[in-house]
Amino acid sequence: MQKEYAISGMPGQFVPAIVSATLDSNNNPQAASNANPVPMVDAFTAPLATNWTSATGLNTAVAMNTAGMDTVAVTIQSTGTFTAGSIIFEVFDGANWVAIKCARATSYNTDSTYAMTGLTGTVIQGWTVPAAGFPQFRFRLSAVMTGTAPTALITTVVSSAPDTSIVTAGLDPTQSLHPGALQITNASPQVVAIGAASVASAAVAATTNRVTLSASAACWVAIGAAPTAVANTTGSIYVPANFPMPPIVVTPGITKIAVIQAVAGGYLSIIESN
């Protein structure tokens, strides 16, 4: 026979599971087994909608119970024009509220704070919050909303479904650059004409530690304080056309790059970075 089960004692709405059950002589289910499996129920709360405006006070917060749950889905629909305003996402560890990184539904970015400054018209953004292990989650107005009729409609759904957020490999845009990252130091990158005779660039800027070379025509380069490039000769480096070279370490304020054509003329772009 079949029997219908639902797990009680948990907040929200539930999807009942219908599973096969083997009964004993007293009409009670026997121990779980392959023939009598334990039902799995996906529990979730009804959507909670909150509407904030310019009249909403600083640090206004809406908290919700997440004990025994795993994930919170959050969407924010902003309308109007914002000159200021931000919302922070936080979880409670039993003693303190701490900011938590949430995966955006529309990109590979993560946010602990959603800044609405500069938003115009209707903008919808969504996140998945990994709340497993935390008894509460909340969103809080960390900067008052100002502008022309700024409104934020925040909708949340707490779910027992495990968090399956995307894994992002890369740089966090809110953090300082990784030591291996390159930041352009010269606002006017040098371009040197490639010809039949060696021509040297100006010295790199005093803030430049690396250069990336890209040529429109195959060429040979030499690097140093007073370099001379010679084609097909030891001491010079071959640079293929239309293929940027890996970053090359240079001496700030001193290093120059000399270039000579391999076959025909063109241009060498020198991108300076720290």
C-alpha atoms as an extended CHARMM CRD file, in Angstrom:
* protein
*
       274  EXT
         1         1  MET       CA              0.0000000000        0.0000000000        0.0000000000  PROA      1               0.0000000000
         2         2  GLN       CA              0.9820000000        3.6560000000       -0.1230000000  PROA      2               0.0000000000
         3         3  LYS       CA              0.9970000000        6.2350000000        2.6440000000  PROA      3               0.0000000000
         4         4  GLU       CA              1.3670000000       10.0570000000        2.5390000000  PROA      4               0.0000000000
         5         5  TYR       CA              3.8610000000       11.7830000000        4.8550000000  PROA      5               0.0000000000
         6         6  ALA       CA              4.6720000000       15.3860000000        5.7270000000  PROA      6               0.0000000000
         7         7  ILE       CA              7.3200000000       16.6020000000        8.1600000000  PROA      7               0.0000000000
         8         8  SER       CA              5.8720000000       18.7300000000       10.9600000000  PROA      8               0.0000000000
         9         9  GLY       CA              7.5280000000       21.2140000000       13.2940000000  PROA      9               0.0000000000
        10        10  MET       CA              9.2000000000       23.2200000000       10.5020000000  PROA      10              0.0000000000
        11        11  PRO       CA              8.1220000000       26.6790000000        9.3200000000  PROA      11              0.0000000000
        12        12  GLY       CA              6.6440000000       27.2800000000        5.8940000000  PROA      12              0.0000000000
        13        13  GLN       CA              4.8850000000       25.3720000000        3.2020000000  PROA      13              0.0000000000
        14        14  PHE       CA              5.6160000000       21.7930000000        2.2170000000  PROA      14              0.0000000000
        15        15  VAL       CA              5.3650000000       19.4290000000       -0.6980000000  PROA      15              0.0000000000
        16        16  PRO       CA              4.0170000000       16.0890000000        0.6680000000  PROA      16              0.0000000000
        17        17  ALA       CA              5.7820000000       12.9610000000       -0.4750000000  PROA      17              0.0000000000
        18        18  ILE       CA              3.9600000000        9.7400000000       -1.4340000000  PROA      18              0.0000000000
        19        19  VAL       CA              6.1360000000        6.6770000000       -0.9040000000  PROA      19              0.0000000000
        20        20  SER       CA              5.6600000000        2.9570000000       -0.6010000000  PROA      20              0.0000000000
        21        21  ALA       CA              5.3120000000        1.7810000000        3.0160000000  PROA      21              0.0000000000
        22        22  THR       CA              5.3320000000       -1.7050000000        4.4960000000  PROA      22              0.0000000000
        23        23  LEU       CA              3.0360000000       -2.0630000000        7.5440000000  PROA      23              0.0000000000
        24        24  ASP       CA              3.3470000000       -4.4570000000       10.4410000000  PROA      24              0.0000000000
        25        25  SER       CA              0.4620000000       -6.3560000000       12.0540000000  PROA      25              0.0000000000
        26        26  ASN       CA             -0.4910000000       -3.2380000000       14.0470000000  PROA      26              0.0000000000
        27        27  ASN       CA             -0.7510000000       -1.1940000000       10.8690000000  PROA      27              0.0000000000
        28        28  ASN       CA              2.3960000000        0.7850000000       11.7350000000  PROA      28              0.0000000000
        29        29  PRO       CA              5.1840000000        1.4530000000        9.2240000000  PROA      29              0.0000000000
        30        30  GLN       CA              8.1890000000       -0.8070000000        9.5660000000  PROA      30              0.0000000000
        31        31  ALA       CA             11.8030000000        0.4380000000        9.7520000000  PROA      31              0.0000000000
        32        32  ALA       CA             13.1520000000        2.3210000000        6.7500000000  PROA      32              0.0000000000
        33        33  SER       CA             14.6050000000        0.1540000000        4.0100000000  PROA      33              0.0000000000
        34        34  ASN       CA             14.9150000000        0.0270000000        0.2470000000  PROA      34              0.0000000000
        35        35  ALA       CA             11.3370000000       -1.1870000000        0.1410000000  PROA      35              0.0000000000
        36        36  ASN       CA             10.2190000000        1.4100000000        2.7040000000  PROA      36              0.0000000000
        37        37  PRO       CA             12.2770000000        4.5850000000        2.0440000000  PROA      37              0.0000000000
        38        38  VAL       CA             12.2430000000        7.7680000000        4.1540000000  PROA      38              0.0000000000
        39        39  PRO       CA             10.4510000000       10.5920000000        2.2990000000  PROA      39              0.0000000000
        40        40  MET       CA             12.3800000000       13.7730000000        1.5170000000  PROA      40              0.0000000000
        41        41  VAL       CA             10.4460000000       17.0370000000        1.7180000000  PROA      41              0.0000000000
        42        42  ASP       CA             11.4330000000       20.3830000000        0.2200000000  PROA      42              0.0000000000
        43        43  ALA       CA             10.1730000000       23.0270000000        2.6330000000  PROA      43              0.0000000000
        44        44  PHE       CA              9.9240000000       26.7120000000        1.8520000000  PROA      44              0.0000000000
        45        45  THR       CA              8.2700000000       29.7640000000        3.3410000000  PROA      45              0.0000000000
        46        46  ALA       CA              5.7040000000       31.8930000000        1.6010000000  PROA      46              0.0000000000
        47        47  PRO       CA              7.3430000000       34.8980000000       -0.1240000000  PROA      47              0.0000000000
        48        48  LEU       CA              7.8200000000       37.8600000000        2.2030000000  PROA      48              0.0000000000
        49        49  ALA       CA              7.5110000000       41.2410000000        0.4410000000  PROA      49              0.0000000000
        50        50  THR       CA              8.8540000000       44.4390000000        2.0220000000  PROA      50              0.0000000000
        51        51  ASN       CA              8.5540000000       47.9010000000        0.4940000000  PROA      51              0.0000000000
        52        52  TRP       CA             11.0720000000       50.6140000000        1.4620000000  PROA      52              0.0000000000
        53        53  THR       CA             11.0690000000       54.2730000000        0.4080000000  PROA      53              0.0000000000
        54        54  SER       CA             12.9520000000       57.4730000000        1.2250000000  PROA      54              0.0000000000
        55        55  ALA       CA             10.9150000000       57.5870000000        4.4540000000  PROA      55              0.0000000000
        56        56  THR       CA             12.4700000000       54.3250000000        5.6810000000  PROA      56              0.0000000000
        57        57  GLY       CA             14.9090000000       55.0110000000        8.5030000000  PROA      57              0.0000000000
        58        58  LEU       CA             18.5950000000       54.1450000000        8.5790000000  PROA      58              0.0000000000
        59        59  ASN       CA             19.3210000000       50.6030000000        9.8600000000  PROA      59              0.0000000000
        60        60  THR       CA             15.7180000000       49.4680000000        9.4310000000  PROA      60              0.0000000000
        61        61  ALA       CA             15.9620000000       45.6820000000        9.1880000000  PROA      61              0.0000000000
        62        62  VAL       CA             13.7600000000       42.6950000000        8.4080000000  PROA      62              0.0000000000
        63        63  ALA       CA             14.8710000000       39.4100000000        9.9700000000  PROA      63              0.0000000000
        64        64  MET       CA             13.6270000000       35.8710000000        9.3320000000  PROA      64              0.0000000000
        65        65  ASN       CA             14.1380000000       32.4630000000       10.9040000000  PROA      65              0.0000000000
        66        66  THR       CA             16.4690000000       30.1570000000        8.9700000000  PROA      66              0.0000000000
        67        67  ALA       CA             17.0270000000       27.4450000000       11.6000000000  PROA      67              0.0000000000
        68        68  GLY       CA             16.9440000000       24.0640000000        9.8830000000  PROA      68              0.0000000000
        69        69  MET       CA             16.8910000000       25.7410000000        6.4740000000  PROA      69              0.0000000000
        70        70  ASP       CA             19.6840000000       26.1370000000        3.9320000000  PROA      70              0.0000000000
        71        71  THR       CA             19.0270000000       28.9410000000        1.4850000000  PROA      71              0.0000000000
        72        72  VAL       CA             17.3600000000       32.3340000000        1.2000000000  PROA      72              0.0000000000
        73        73  ALA       CA             16.3520000000       33.6740000000       -2.2190000000  PROA      73              0.0000000000
        74        74  VAL       CA             16.3400000000       37.4950000000       -2.3130000000  PROA      74              0.0000000000
        75        75  THR       CA             15.1600000000       39.8160000000       -5.0680000000  PROA      75              0.0000000000
        76        76  ILE       CA             15.1430000000       43.6130000000       -5.0250000000  PROA      76              0.0000000000
        77        77  GLN       CA             13.0710000000       45.6080000000       -7.4900000000  PROA      77              0.0000000000
        78        78  SER       CA             14.0560000000       49.2700000000       -7.4270000000  PROA      78              0.0000000000
        79        79  THR       CA             12.0550000000       52.0190000000       -9.0980000000  PROA      79              0.0000000000
        80        80  GLY       CA             12.6040000000       55.7550000000       -9.3750000000  PROA      80              0.0000000000
        81        81  THR       CA             15.9350000000       57.5660000000       -9.4250000000  PROA      81              0.0000000000
        82        82  PHE       CA             18.5030000000       56.9450000000       -6.6720000000  PROA      82              0.0000000000
        83        83  THR       CA             21.1650000000       59.4170000000       -5.5770000000  PROA      83              0.0000000000
        84        84  ALA       CA             21.9490000000       57.2650000000       -2.5260000000  PROA      84              0.0000000000
        85        85  GLY       CA             20.8290000000       54.0870000000       -0.8220000000  PROA      85              0.0000000000
        86        86  SER       CA             22.2020000000       50.6350000000       -0.0140000000  PROA      86              0.0000000000
        87        87  ILE       CA             21.0340000000       47.3730000000        1.5380000000  PROA      87              0.0000000000
        88        88  ILE       CA             23.3070000000       44.9620000000        3.4230000000  PROA      88              0.0000000000
        89        89  PHE       CA             22.7440000000       41.1960000000        3.8070000000  PROA      89              0.0000000000
        90        90  GLU       CA             23.5450000000       39.6900000000        7.2290000000  PROA      90              0.0000000000
        91        91  VAL       CA             23.2740000000       36.3910000000        9.1260000000  PROA      91              0.0000000000
        92        92  PHE       CA             23.0680000000       35.8260000000       12.8780000000  PROA      92              0.0000000000
        93        93  ASP       CA             25.4860000000       33.3640000000       14.4930000000  PROA      93              0.0000000000
        94        94  GLY       CA             23.7210000000       33.3050000000       17.8370000000  PROA      94              0.0000000000
        95        95  ALA       CA             25.6630000000       36.2830000000       19.1860000000  PROA      95              0.0000000000
        96        96  ASN       CA             26.4290000000       38.6880000000       16.3420000000  PROA      96              0.0000000000
        97        97  TRP       CA             25.0680000000       39.8630000000       13.0110000000  PROA      97              0.0000000000
        98        98  VAL       CA             27.7160000000       39.4760000000       10.3070000000  PROA      98              0.0000000000
        99        99  ALA       CA             27.7040000000       40.4350000000        6.6290000000  PROA      99              0.0000000000
       100       100  ILE       CA             27.5030000000       37.5090000000        4.2010000000  PROA      100             0.0000000000
       101       101  LYS       CA             28.4890000000       37.2250000000        0.5480000000  PROA      101             0.0000000000
       102       102  CYS       CA             25.5660000000       36.2920000000       -1.7180000000  PROA      102             0.0000000000
       103       103  ALA       CA             25.7590000000       35.0370000000       -5.3070000000  PROA      103             0.0000000000
       104       104  ARG       CA             23.9530000000       37.1600000000       -7.8950000000  PROA      104             0.0000000000
       105       105  ALA       CA             21.3970000000       35.4430000000      -10.0740000000  PROA      105             0.0000000000
       106       106  THR       CA             22.3960000000       37.5010000000      -13.1260000000  PROA      106             0.0000000000
       107       107  SER       CA             26.1970000000       37.3310000000      -13.0850000000  PROA      107             0.0000000000
       108       108  TYR       CA             29.2640000000       35.7630000000      -11.4700000000  PROA      108             0.0000000000
       109       109  ASN       CA             29.4880000000       38.5790000000       -8.9100000000  PROA      109             0.0000000000
       110       110  THR       CA             28.8840000000       38.2760000000       -5.1810000000  PROA      110             0.0000000000
       111       111  ASP       CA             27.5840000000       41.0050000000       -2.8930000000  PROA      111             0.0000000000
       112       112  SER       CA             27.2380000000       41.5740000000        0.8160000000  PROA      112             0.0000000000
       113       113  THR       CA             25.9210000000       45.0870000000        0.1490000000  PROA      113             0.0000000000
       114       114  TYR       CA             23.7330000000       46.2130000000       -2.7410000000  PROA      114             0.0000000000
       115       115  ALA       CA             24.3980000000       49.8610000000       -3.6170000000  PROA      115             0.0000000000
       116       116  MET       CA             21.4960000000       51.5040000000       -5.4360000000  PROA      116             0.0000000000
       117       117  THR       CA             23.1900000000       54.8600000000       -6.0390000000  PROA      117             0.0000000000
       118       118  GLY       CA             22.7630000000       55.8390000000       -9.6980000000  PROA      118             0.0000000000
       119       119  LEU       CA             19.9410000000       53.4030000000      -10.4650000000  PROA      119             0.0000000000
       120       120  THR       CA             17.1730000000       54.8230000000      -12.6720000000  PROA      120             0.0000000000
       121       121  GLY       CA             13.8370000000       53.3730000000      -13.7330000000  PROA      121             0.0000000000
       122       122  THR       CA             12.9560000000       49.7930000000      -12.8560000000  PROA      122             0.0000000000
       123       123  VAL       CA             15.9030000000       47.5290000000      -12.0090000000  PROA      123             0.0000000000
       124       124  ILE       CA             15.5560000000       43.9620000000      -10.7110000000  PROA      124             0.0000000000
       125       125  GLN       CA             18.4260000000       42.0960000000       -9.0640000000  PROA      125             0.0000000000
       126       126  GLY       CA             18.4230000000       38.7200000000       -7.2940000000  PROA      126             0.0000000000
       127       127  TRP       CA             20.7070000000       36.6860000000       -5.0020000000  PROA      127             0.0000000000
       128       128  THR       CA             21.0610000000       33.2780000000       -3.3980000000  PROA      128             0.0000000000
       129       129  VAL       CA             22.0870000000       33.4330000000        0.2760000000  PROA      129             0.0000000000
       130       130  PRO       CA             23.9430000000       30.4060000000        1.7850000000  PROA      130             0.0000000000
       131       131  ALA       CA             22.2280000000       30.5040000000        5.2040000000  PROA      131             0.0000000000
       132       132  ALA       CA             22.8530000000       26.8970000000        6.3000000000  PROA      132             0.0000000000
       133       133  GLY       CA             23.9920000000       26.7640000000        9.9370000000  PROA      133             0.0000000000
       134       134  PHE       CA             22.7800000000       30.2710000000       10.7660000000  PROA      134             0.0000000000
       135       135  PRO       CA             19.5510000000       30.5830000000       12.7970000000  PROA      135             0.0000000000
       136       136  GLN       CA             18.5760000000       33.9340000000       11.2590000000  PROA      136             0.0000000000
       137       137  PHE       CA             19.0280000000       36.0730000000        8.1440000000  PROA      137             0.0000000000
       138       138  ARG       CA             18.1690000000       39.7210000000        7.6570000000  PROA      138             0.0000000000
       139       139  PHE       CA             18.4850000000       42.5740000000        5.1940000000  PROA      139             0.0000000000
       140       140  ARG       CA             19.1920000000       46.0380000000        6.5910000000  PROA      140             0.0000000000
       141       141  LEU       CA             19.0960000000       49.5680000000        5.1520000000  PROA      141             0.0000000000
       142       142  SER       CA             22.7460000000       50.5980000000        5.5150000000  PROA      142             0.0000000000
       143       143  ALA       CA             22.3340000000       53.9320000000        3.6680000000  PROA      143             0.0000000000
       144       144  VAL       CA             19.0920000000       55.9070000000        3.4420000000  PROA      144             0.0000000000
       145       145  MET       CA             17.4970000000       56.0450000000       -0.0050000000  PROA      145             0.0000000000
       146       146  THR       CA             17.3750000000       59.4940000000       -1.5800000000  PROA      146             0.0000000000
       147       147  GLY       CA             16.5000000000       60.7860000000       -5.0400000000  PROA      147             0.0000000000
       148       148  THR       CA             13.2990000000       61.0820000000       -7.0530000000  PROA      148             0.0000000000
       149       149  ALA       CA             10.6380000000       58.6960000000       -5.6590000000  PROA      149             0.0000000000
       150       150  PRO       CA             13.1630000000       55.9470000000       -4.8050000000  PROA      150             0.0000000000
       151       151  THR       CA             11.4460000000       52.6820000000       -3.8750000000  PROA      151             0.0000000000
       152       152  ALA       CA             12.8330000000       49.2130000000       -3.1680000000  PROA      152             0.0000000000
       153       153  LEU       CA             10.5810000000       46.1500000000       -3.1100000000  PROA      153             0.0000000000
       154       154  ILE       CA             12.4940000000       43.3440000000       -1.3490000000  PROA      154             0.0000000000
       155       155  THR       CA             11.1190000000       39.7990000000       -1.6440000000  PROA      155             0.0000000000
       156       156  THR       CA             12.5700000000       36.8290000000        0.2490000000  PROA      156             0.0000000000
       157       157  VAL       CA             11.8690000000       33.0870000000        0.2790000000  PROA      157             0.0000000000
       158       158  VAL       CA             13.5110000000       30.8000000000        2.8630000000  PROA      158             0.0000000000
       159       159  SER       CA             14.0620000000       27.2500000000        1.6170000000  PROA      159             0.0000000000
       160       160  SER       CA             15.3880000000       23.9280000000        2.8620000000  PROA      160             0.0000000000
       161       161  ALA       CA             16.9100000000       23.2810000000       -0.5590000000  PROA      161             0.0000000000
       162       162  PRO       CA             20.7180000000       23.1920000000       -0.3360000000  PROA      162             0.0000000000
       163       163  ASP       CA             22.6100000000       26.1470000000       -1.7520000000  PROA      163             0.0000000000
       164       164  THR       CA             23.8510000000       25.3940000000       -5.2640000000  PROA      164             0.0000000000
       165       165  SER       CA             25.3830000000       28.7830000000       -5.9570000000  PROA      165             0.0000000000
       166       166  ILE       CA             27.8990000000       29.1360000000       -8.7540000000  PROA      166             0.0000000000
       167       167  VAL       CA             31.5800000000       29.0090000000       -7.8560000000  PROA      167             0.0000000000
       168       168  THR       CA             33.4430000000       32.0820000000       -9.0810000000  PROA      168             0.0000000000
       169       169  ALA       CA             37.1530000000       31.8510000000       -9.7910000000  PROA      169             0.0000000000
       170       170  GLY       CA             38.6910000000       35.2840000000      -10.2490000000  PROA      170             0.0000000000
       171       171  LEU       CA             39.0940000000       38.6560000000       -8.6080000000  PROA      171             0.0000000000
       172       172  ASP       CA             36.6560000000       40.1180000000       -6.1100000000  PROA      172             0.0000000000
       173       173  PRO       CA             35.9160000000       43.5820000000       -7.5460000000  PROA      173             0.0000000000
       174       174  THR       CA             35.4890000000       44.9930000000       -4.0160000000  PROA      174             0.0000000000
       175       175  GLN       CA             39.0030000000       43.9680000000       -2.9520000000  PROA      175             0.0000000000
       176       176  SER       CA             42.4120000000       45.3800000000       -3.8170000000  PROA      176             0.0000000000
       177       177  LEU       CA             44.1210000000       43.9580000000       -6.8820000000  PROA      177             0.0000000000
       178       178  HSD       CA             45.8690000000       40.6120000000       -6.5480000000  PROA      178             0.0000000000
       179       179  PRO       CA             49.6950000000       40.9580000000       -6.6810000000  PROA      179             0.0000000000
       180       180  GLY       CA             49.6590000000       39.2420000000      -10.0640000000  PROA      180             0.0000000000
       181       181  ALA       CA             47.0740000000       41.5710000000      -11.5550000000  PROA      181             0.0000000000
       182       182  LEU       CA             48.1310000000       44.3590000000      -13.9140000000  PROA      182             0.0000000000
       183       183  GLN       CA             47.0270000000       47.9670000000      -13.5800000000  PROA      183             0.0000000000
       184       184  ILE       CA             47.8920000000       50.4590000000      -16.3380000000  PROA      184             0.0000000000
       185       185  THR       CA             50.2400000000       53.1470000000      -15.0000000000  PROA      185             0.0000000000
       186       186  ASN       CA             50.6680000000       55.2990000000      -18.1080000000  PROA      186             0.0000000000
       187       187  ALA       CA             47.4920000000       57.0040000000      -19.3160000000  PROA      187             0.0000000000
       188       188  SER       CA             49.1200000000       57.4610000000      -22.7520000000  PROA      188             0.0000000000
       189       189  PRO       CA             50.6620000000       54.1040000000      -23.7370000000  PROA      189             0.0000000000
       190       190  GLN       CA             53.6500000000       54.4730000000      -26.0520000000  PROA      190             0.0000000000
       191       191  VAL       CA             53.4390000000       53.5200000000      -29.7140000000  PROA      191             0.0000000000
       192       192  VAL       CA             56.6700000000       53.1480000000      -31.6730000000  PROA      192             0.0000000000
       193       193  ALA       CA             56.8630000000       52.8980000000      -35.4840000000  PROA      193             0.0000000000
       194       194  ILE       CA             58.4420000000       49.6590000000      -36.7200000000  PROA      194             0.0000000000
       195       195  GLY       CA             60.8800000000       50.1410000000      -39.5700000000  PROA      195             0.0000000000
       196       196  ALA       CA             64.0700000000       48.8580000000      -41.1870000000  PROA      196             0.0000000000
       197       197  ALA       CA             66.2490000000       50.6080000000      -38.5840000000  PROA      197             0.0000000000
       198       198  SER       CA             66.1790000000       50.1900000000      -34.7940000000  PROA      198             0.0000000000
       199       199  VAL       CA             64.0860000000       52.8280000000      -33.0150000000  PROA      199             0.0000000000
       200       200  ALA       CA             63.8810000000       53.1040000000      -29.2260000000  PROA      200             0.0000000000
       201       201  SER       CA             60.9330000000       54.2130000000      -27.1170000000  PROA      201             0.0000000000
       202       202  ALA       CA             61.0900000000       56.7400000000      -24.2950000000  PROA      202             0.0000000000
       203       203  ALA       CA             61.8910000000       55.4080000000      -20.8410000000  PROA      203             0.0000000000
       204       204  VAL       CA             58.9470000000       53.8450000000      -19.0410000000  PROA      204             0.0000000000
       205       205  ALA       CA             57.2460000000       55.8110000000      -16.2730000000  PROA      205             0.0000000000
       206       206  ALA       CA             58.6430000000       55.8740000000      -12.7500000000  PROA      206             0.0000000000
       207       207  THR       CA             55.6120000000       53.8500000000      -11.5780000000  PROA      207             0.0000000000
       208       208  THR       CA             55.9760000000       51.1420000000      -14.2440000000  PROA      208             0.0000000000
       209       209  ASN       CA             57.1960000000       47.6750000000      -13.2420000000  PROA      209             0.0000000000
       210       210  ARG       CA             56.0180000000       45.6500000000      -16.2410000000  PROA      210             0.0000000000
       211       211  VAL       CA             55.2840000000       46.1780000000      -19.9180000000  PROA      211             0.0000000000
       212       212  THR       CA             53.1280000000       44.2290000000      -22.3480000000  PROA      212             0.0000000000
       213       213  LEU       CA             54.1220000000       44.4290000000      -26.0140000000  PROA      213             0.0000000000
       214       214  SER       CA             51.7360000000       44.0930000000      -28.9390000000  PROA      214             0.0000000000
       215       215  ALA       CA             52.7430000000       44.6350000000      -32.5570000000  PROA      215             0.0000000000
       216       216  SER       CA             50.7840000000       45.1020000000      -35.7640000000  PROA      216             0.0000000000
       217       217  ALA       CA             53.6860000000       43.5340000000      -37.7190000000  PROA      217             0.0000000000
       218       218  ALA       CA             56.2310000000       40.8810000000      -36.7890000000  PROA      218             0.0000000000
       219       219  CYS       CA             59.3290000000       42.4940000000      -35.2960000000  PROA      219             0.0000000000
       220       220  TRP       CA             62.3470000000       42.1220000000      -33.0130000000  PROA      220             0.0000000000
       221       221  VAL       CA             62.7640000000       44.1010000000      -29.7680000000  PROA      221             0.0000000000
       222       222  ALA       CA             65.6060000000       44.7930000000      -27.3760000000  PROA      222             0.0000000000
       223       223  ILE       CA             65.0460000000       45.9490000000      -23.7890000000  PROA      223             0.0000000000
       224       224  GLY       CA             67.3940000000       48.0180000000      -21.6130000000  PROA      224             0.0000000000
       225       225  ALA       CA             68.5640000000       51.4960000000      -20.6380000000  PROA      225             0.0000000000
       226       226  ALA       CA             69.9450000000       52.1890000000      -24.1500000000  PROA      226             0.0000000000
       227       227  PRO       CA             68.8750000000       49.2400000000      -26.3390000000  PROA      227             0.0000000000
       228       228  THR       CA             69.3770000000       48.5730000000      -30.0400000000  PROA      228             0.0000000000
       229       229  ALA       CA             67.2490000000       45.9180000000      -31.7090000000  PROA      229             0.0000000000
       230       230  VAL       CA             68.8200000000       43.6540000000      -34.3380000000  PROA      230             0.0000000000
       231       231  ALA       CA             66.7160000000       41.1970000000      -36.3330000000  PROA      231             0.0000000000
       232       232  ASN       CA             67.5000000000       37.4880000000      -36.0390000000  PROA      232             0.0000000000
       233       233  THR       CA             70.2580000000       38.1260000000      -33.5180000000  PROA      233             0.0000000000
       234       234  THR       CA             70.9160000000       36.9850000000      -29.9480000000  PROA      234             0.0000000000
       235       235  GLY       CA             69.9680000000       39.7400000000      -27.5070000000  PROA      235             0.0000000000
       236       236  SER       CA             66.7510000000       40.6480000000      -29.2900000000  PROA      236             0.0000000000
       237       237  ILE       CA             63.2880000000       39.1390000000      -28.7710000000  PROA      237             0.0000000000
       238       238  TYR       CA             60.9180000000       38.1610000000      -31.5530000000  PROA      238             0.0000000000
       239       239  VAL       CA             57.3820000000       39.6090000000      -31.2350000000  PROA      239             0.0000000000
       240       240  PRO       CA             54.7700000000       38.0980000000      -33.5870000000  PROA      240             0.0000000000
       241       241  ALA       CA             52.0990000000       40.2350000000      -35.2240000000  PROA      241             0.0000000000
       242       242  ASN       CA             48.7400000000       40.6560000000      -33.5280000000  PROA      242             0.0000000000
       243       243  PHE       CA             49.6710000000       38.5090000000      -30.5410000000  PROA      243             0.0000000000
       244       244  PRO       CA             50.2620000000       40.3630000000      -27.2240000000  PROA      244             0.0000000000
       245       245  MET       CA             53.3100000000       39.1410000000      -25.3220000000  PROA      245             0.0000000000
       246       246  PRO       CA             53.2120000000       38.1100000000      -21.6430000000  PROA      246             0.0000000000
       247       247  PRO       CA             54.1530000000       40.9230000000      -19.1890000000  PROA      247             0.0000000000
       248       248  ILE       CA             57.8920000000       41.6860000000      -19.0380000000  PROA      248             0.0000000000
       249       249  VAL       CA             59.5180000000       43.0430000000      -15.8600000000  PROA      249             0.0000000000
       250       250  VAL       CA             61.3280000000       46.3810000000      -16.4010000000  PROA      250             0.0000000000
       251       251  THR       CA             63.2010000000       48.9590000000      -14.3200000000  PROA      251             0.0000000000
       252       252  PRO       CA             60.8960000000       51.8890000000      -13.4230000000  PROA      252             0.0000000000
       253       253  GLY       CA             61.8720000000       55.1590000000      -15.0670000000  PROA      253             0.0000000000
       254       254  ILE       CA             64.8600000000       53.6440000000      -16.9060000000  PROA      254             0.0000000000
       255       255  THR       CA             63.9450000000       50.8180000000      -19.2790000000  PROA      255             0.0000000000
       256       256  LYS       CA             63.4150000000       51.5740000000      -22.9810000000  PROA      256             0.0000000000
       257       257  ILE       CA             62.2070000000       49.2390000000      -25.7400000000  PROA      257             0.0000000000
       258       258  ALA       CA             63.9020000000       49.3060000000      -29.1540000000  PROA      258             0.0000000000
       259       259  VAL       CA             62.2370000000       47.7210000000      -32.1710000000  PROA      259             0.0000000000
       260       260  ILE       CA             63.1090000000       46.7330000000      -35.7460000000  PROA      260             0.0000000000
       261       261  GLN       CA             60.9840000000       45.0460000000      -38.4010000000  PROA      261             0.0000000000
       262       262  ALA       CA             61.1990000000       41.3510000000      -39.2020000000  PROA      262             0.0000000000
       263       263  VAL       CA             59.8220000000       41.7230000000      -42.7510000000  PROA      263             0.0000000000
       264       264  ALA       CA             57.7010000000       44.8410000000      -43.0570000000  PROA      264             0.0000000000
       265       265  GLY       CA             56.8800000000       47.9720000000      -41.1080000000  PROA      265             0.0000000000
       266       266  GLY       CA             54.0820000000       48.5170000000      -38.6140000000  PROA      266             0.0000000000
       267       267  TYR       CA             53.5990000000       49.7340000000      -35.0500000000  PROA      267             0.0000000000
       268       268  LEU       CA             54.5860000000       48.4540000000      -31.5990000000  PROA      268             0.0000000000
       269       269  SER       CA             52.2530000000       49.2120000000      -28.6870000000  PROA      269             0.0000000000
       270       270  ILE       CA             53.8980000000       49.3840000000      -25.2460000000  PROA      270             0.0000000000
       271       271  ILE       CA             51.4060000000       48.9690000000      -22.3800000000  PROA      271             0.0000000000
       272       272  GLU       CA             52.8700000000       49.9750000000      -19.0170000000  PROA      272             0.0000000000
       273       273  SER       CA             51.6270000000       48.5300000000      -15.7180000000  PROA      273             0.0000000000
       274       274  ASN       CA             52.6920000000       48.1410000000      -12.1040000000  PROA      274             0.0000000000
